[in-house]
Amino acid sequence: QGLGAAKDAVRMARIVKFYERLPKGPAPERAAGGPLGWYQAKYFGKNPSAAPIWHVIFGIMTLGYSMEYYFHLSMNYH
């Protein structure tokens, strides 16, 4: 036990020193990055809303209308 104790003590001292240097307390709040991060922070953050549901509904309607318009013009020759 006496021969290996010095190595173990040094290793434990390094581990203790590592954990002493770690920050204490809650982690700081990260800022949103990029358009998706901004959107999530705005609509899913501290004050969530139903706006994303409406955004999806109107987005699908706009996409469907534009596809109908494009294919109607390309398929029907008047």
Order of alpha helices (4+ residues) and beta strands (2+ residues): alpha-alpha-alpha
